[in-house]
Amino acid sequence: MSKSIDQKSNKINSSWKSPSNIALIKYWGKHGRQLPNNASISFTLSHASTTTSVIASPRPINDKLAIDFLFEGQSEPNFGRKIDKFLTSIRDEFFPFLYSYHLEINTANTFPHSSGIASSASGMSALALCLCDIDQQLSGQAEYNESFFRKASIIARLGSGSAARSVFPTMSVWGQHPQILGSDDQFAIGIQQNIDPVFKTFHDDILIVSEKQKSVSSTAGHNLMNNNPYAKARYHQAGERMSQLMKALESGDVETFGKITEDEALTLHALMMCSDPSYILLEEGTLSVIKLIRQFRAESNIPVYFTLDAGPNVHILYPDQYTQQVEQFIADHLQQYAQNGRIIKDFVGQGPEKLG
């Protein structure tokens, strides 16, 4: 690996493009230091990504972090404060070099913020990869190997739980599960080698039912699981569904995959509705789209399914061979429910990419 170090100024730079992901088995509820109460599994996306560049410049040792943060070319004080708090919490354990380097962080998304795609997953994983890369350059190491991506997954998790899954291609599992070798609460693992080829062709067309900011944040939603009367049963259910879904992924059983994926989406929102206080993030358009997808599937026998994130927008999942039929269905019947006609087309992707 050639070091990205400016020989005159001793500046070190790193740039990574990292994707978002969409969970199929949902992680909802956590404990300790960003640890999941149940294992989750996700598709890694392709187009929906964040590109982050970090330039580290030497400075006198100082306890106070020195960071300049830009989001899509503009100063974002709220984001900047979150990044400052995050880096302060991890520097002693992972990145002591932050005491003696000033960071210039520039980041941009390929998709609109709060559009139904997990920007924290792509954003935090991209930042984690840059920091691990700079740390590696400073130590003279030369490989982007398994331990590099494992560390990046740990760092990303500490910034945003779902970000742990974004550093691997195709699909990944985060959270310890007795039937998944190598699974762990501290980091995610890639599982693409165990997946039937049909799932590596899947599309994810995201229909934006509402562009409004969520009334309850995901962080608040996770915390409400602490007193949810159905929490214990939920975590048991998630473990069983994980076992069933892994079998379907390995055997190419698209129908079982679709049933579990849809059930998980509805379970997530049911948990919100029975929290205390209860809340609803679904919109009328969300339910209309779900009903139409199920009706179309029953009538056409085409394997198109839905999932939901912690919001009202619908992820439409289907194998590549049915692209023409599904796109026509979306245009004829679902587009009307998309705010401003917005549908973001994506598909299963190949994971992060180091740039330049």
C-alpha positions in Angstrom: 0.0 0.0 0.0 1.4 3.4 -0.9 1.0 5.9 1.9 -1.2 8.9 1.2 1.2 11.3 2.9 2.2 14.7 1.7 6.0 14.7 2.1 6.3 18.5 2.5 3.5 19.0 5.1 3.3 15.4 6.6 -0.4 15.5 6.0 -2.1 12.2 5.7 -5.3 11.7 3.7 -7.9 9.0 3.1 -11.1 8.8 1.1 -13.7 6.0 1.2 -17.1 5.5 -0.4 -19.3 3.3 1.8 -22.9 2.1 1.1 -26.0 2.1 3.2 -27.8 -1.1 3.9 -31.3 -2.3 4.5 -32.0 -4.8 7.3 -34.1 -7.8 6.6 -34.1 -9.2 10.2 -34.4 -6.0 12.1 -32.2 -4.9 15.0 -34.5 -3.0 17.5 -33.4 -2.6 21.0 -29.9 -2.4 22.4 -27.8 -2.6 25.6 -24.4 -1.6 26.9 -22.2 0.2 24.5 -24.2 0.0 21.2 -24.7 -3.7 21.5 -27.8 -5.3 19.8 -30.4 -7.3 21.7 -30.8 -9.5 18.7 -28.8 -10.4 15.6 -29.7 -8.7 12.3 -29.0 -9.4 8.7 -29.0 -6.9 5.8 -28.6 -6.3 2.1 -25.6 -4.0 1.3 -26.8 -1.4 -1.2 -24.9 0.0 -4.2 -25.9 3.5 -5.3 -27.0 4.8 -1.9 -23.7 5.7 -0.4 -21.6 8.3 1.4 -18.2 9.5 0.3 -16.0 10.8 3.0 -12.5 12.3 2.8 -10.3 13.0 5.8 -7.1 15.0 5.8 -5.0 14.7 9.0 -2.5 17.4 9.7 0.1 17.3 12.5 -0.4 19.8 15.4 0.9 20.2 19.0 -0.5 17.7 21.4 -3.8 18.9 22.8 -6.6 17.3 24.8 -9.2 19.2 22.8 -10.0 17.7 19.4 -9.4 19.8 16.3 -11.9 19.1 13.6 -13.3 21.0 10.6 -16.4 19.3 9.3 -18.3 19.9 6.0 -21.4 18.1 4.8 -21.8 18.4 1.0 -19.6 21.5 1.0 -21.5 23.3 3.8 -20.8 23.7 7.5 -23.2 21.6 9.6 -22.7 22.5 13.3 -25.1 19.8 14.5 -23.4 17.1 12.6 -20.0 18.5 13.6 -20.8 18.4 17.3 -22.0 14.7 16.9 -18.7 13.8 15.2 -16.7 15.6 17.9 -18.5 13.8 20.7 -18.1 10.4 18.9 -14.4 10.8 18.3 -13.8 12.0 21.8 -15.4 8.8 23.1 -13.2 6.5 21.1 -9.8 8.2 20.7 -8.1 6.8 23.8 -9.2 3.2 22.9 -8.7 3.3 19.2 -7.1 6.5 17.8 -4.6 8.2 20.1 -3.2 10.0 17.1 -6.2 12.4 17.4 -4.4 14.1 20.2 -1.8 15.4 17.8 -3.6 15.7 14.5 -6.1 18.2 13.1 -8.8 16.6 10.9 -10.5 18.1 7.9 -13.6 16.0 7.2 -15.6 16.4 4.0 -18.6 14.1 3.4 -21.4 13.9 0.9 -24.3 11.5 0.2 -25.6 10.2 -3.2 -29.1 10.3 -1.8 -31.2 12.9 0.1 -30.9 13.0 3.9 -33.9 11.5 5.7 -35.1 9.9 2.5 -35.8 6.4 3.9 -32.2 5.2 3.5 -30.0 4.9 6.6 -27.6 7.8 6.1 -26.0 7.1 9.5 -25.0 3.6 8.3 -23.2 4.9 5.2 -21.9 8.0 6.9 -20.4 6.4 10.0 -19.0 3.4 8.1 -17.2 5.8 5.6 -15.8 7.8 8.5 -14.7 4.7 10.3 -12.9 3.3 7.2 -11.0 6.6 6.8 -9.9 6.7 10.4 -8.7 3.1 10.3 -6.9 3.8 7.1 -5.1 6.8 8.5 -4.2 4.9 11.7 -2.8 2.1 9.5 -0.7 4.5 7.5 0.7 6.0 10.6 1.7 2.6 11.9 3.2 1.5 8.6 0.8 -1.4 8.0 0.0 -2.2 4.4 -3.1 -4.3 4.1 -6.9 -3.9 3.9 -7.4 -7.4 5.3 -10.0 -9.0 7.5 -8.8 -7.4 10.7 -8.9 -4.0 9.1 -12.6 -4.3 8.1 -13.4 -5.9 11.5 -12.0 -2.9 13.3 -13.8 -0.6 10.9 -17.1 -2.4 11.7 -16.5 -2.0 15.4 -15.8 1.7 15.1 -18.8 2.2 12.8 -21.0 0.4 15.3 -20.0 2.8 18.0 -21.2 5.6 15.8 -24.4 4.0 14.6 -25.4 0.4 15.2 -26.5 -0.4 11.6 -23.3 1.1 10.3 -21.5 -2.1 11.5 -23.1 -4.0 8.6 -22.1 -1.5 5.8 -18.4 -2.5 5.5 -19.1 -5.8 3.8 -20.4 -6.6 0.3 -23.7 -8.2 -0.6 -25.0 -9.3 2.8 -23.8 -9.1 6.4 -24.8 -10.3 9.9 -24.4 -8.3 13.0 -25.0 -9.8 16.4 -24.2 -13.1 18.0 -26.3 -16.1 16.8 -25.6 -19.7 17.8 -26.0 -21.0 14.3 -23.9 -18.4 12.4 -20.2 -19.1 12.7 -18.1 -16.1 13.6 -21.1 -13.8 14.4 -20.5 -11.3 17.2 -22.2 -8.4 19.0 -19.1 -6.3 18.7 -18.8 -6.3 14.8 -20.6 -7.6 11.7 -19.4 -10.3 9.4 -19.9 -10.7 5.6 -21.8 -13.8 4.5 -21.8 -13.5 0.7 -20.0 -16.8 0.3 -23.0 -18.7 1.8 -25.7 -16.9 -0.3 -27.5 -18.4 -3.3 -26.7 -16.3 -6.5 -30.3 -15.2 -6.9 -30.1 -12.9 -3.9 -27.0 -11.2 -5.2 -29.2 -9.9 -8.1 -31.8 -8.3 -5.9 -33.1 -4.8 -6.6 -34.2 -2.4 -3.9 -36.5 0.4 -5.2 -37.2 2.8 -2.4 -40.6 4.6 -2.7 -40.5 7.8 -0.8 -44.0 8.1 0.7 -43.0 11.0 2.9 -40.0 13.3 3.0 -40.8 14.6 6.5 -38.5 14.1 9.4 -39.5 11.2 11.6 -41.5 12.2 14.7 -39.5 9.7 16.9 -35.8 9.1 16.2 -34.4 5.6 15.9 -32.3 6.2 19.0 -35.5 7.0 21.0 -37.2 4.0 19.5 -34.4 1.7 20.6 -34.6 3.0 24.1 -38.4 2.4 24.3 -37.7 -1.3 23.8 -36.3 -1.4 27.4 -39.9 -1.3 28.8 -41.8 -2.9 25.9 -43.9 -5.7 27.3 -43.2 -7.8 24.2 -39.5 -7.3 24.1 -38.5 -10.7 25.4 -40.7 -12.5 22.9 -39.5 -10.3 20.1 -35.8 -11.2 20.7 -36.7 -14.9 20.8 -38.7 -14.5 17.6 -35.8 -12.6 15.8 -33.4 -15.5 16.6 -35.8 -18.1 15.2 -36.4 -16.0 12.1 -32.7 -15.5 11.6 -32.2 -19.3 11.5 -35.1 -19.7 9.0 -33.9 -16.8 6.8 -30.3 -18.2 6.6 -31.6 -21.5 5.4 -33.7 -19.7 2.7 -30.7 -17.6 1.6 -28.5 -20.6 1.3 -31.0 -22.7 -0.6 -32.3 -20.0 -2.9 -35.9 -20.2 -1.4 -37.1 -16.8 -2.5 -40.7 -17.3 -1.2 -39.6 -18.0 2.3 -37.1 -15.1 2.1 -40.0 -12.8 1.1 -42.4 -14.0 3.8 -39.9 -13.5 6.6 -38.7 -10.2 5.3 -42.3 -8.8 5.1 -43.1 -10.2 8.6 -40.0 -8.5 10.0 -41.0 -5.1 8.6 -44.5 -5.3 10.1 -43.1 -6.6 13.4 -40.8 -3.6 13.7 -43.7 -1.2 13.4 -45.9 -3.2 15.6 -43.2 -2.8 18.3 -43.4 0.9 17.9 -47.2 0.9 18.2 -47.1 -1.0 21.5 -44.3 1.0 23.1 -45.0 3.4 25.9 -45.6 6.0 24.7 -46.9 4.4 21.5 -46.2 6.0 18.2 -46.9 5.4 14.5 -44.5 6.1 11.7 -46.5 4.5 8.9 -48.5 6.7 6.5 -51.7 5.9 4.6 -49.7 5.7 1.5 -47.4 3.1 3.1 -50.3 0.7 3.7 -51.7 1.3 0.3 -48.4 0.4 -1.3 -48.1 -2.8 0.8 -51.6 -3.9 -0.2 -50.9 -3.3 -3.9 -47.6 -5.2 -3.7 -49.3 -8.2 -2.2 -52.1 -8.1 -4.7 -49.7 -7.9 -7.6 -47.7 -10.8 -6.3 -50.7 -13.0 -5.9 -52.1 -12.2 -9.4 -48.8 -12.3 -11.3 -46.8 -14.9 -9.3 -43.8 -12.5 -9.6 -41.6 -12.6 -6.4 -41.7 -8.9 -5.4 -41.7 -8.1 -1.7 -41.5 -5.1 0.6 -39.6 -4.2 3.7 -39.6 -1.0 5.8 -37.0 0.9 7.8 -38.0 2.8 10.9 -40.1 5.2 8.8 -42.9 5.3 6.3 -41.0 4.7 3.1 -41.3 1.3 1.3 -38.3 -0.7 0.0 -39.5 -2.9 -2.9 -37.3 -6.0 -3.3 -37.2 -8.3 -6.3 -34.7 -10.4 -8.4 -33.2 -8.8 -11.4 -34.9 -11.1 -13.9 -38.2 -9.5 -13.1 -37.1 -5.9 -13.5 -39.2 -5.0 -16.5 -42.5 -6.3 -15.0 -41.9 -4.8 -11.6 -40.9 -1.4 -13.0 -44.0 -1.3 -15.1 -46.1 -2.2 -12.0 -44.5 0.5 -10.0 -45.1 3.1 -12.7 -48.7 2.1 -13.2 -49.8 1.6 -9.6 -47.3 2.8 -7.0 -45.8 6.0 -8.3 -48.9 7.9 -7.3 -48.0 7.3 -3.6 -44.5 8.7 -3.9 -44.1 12.2 -2.7 -43.0 14.4 -5.6 -42.8 11.1 -7.6 -39.6 10.2 -5.8 -38.4 6.6 -6.2 -34.7 5.8 -5.5 -33.6 2.7 -7.5 -30.9 0.6 -6.0 -29.6 -3.0 -5.8 -27.4 -5.3 -3.9 -23.8 -3.9 -4.0 -20.2 -4.8 -3.5 -19.4 -2.9 -0.4 -17.0 0.0 0.4 -14.5 1.3 -2.0 -11.2 3.2 -1.3 -10.9 6.2 -3.5 -7.9 7.9 -5.1 
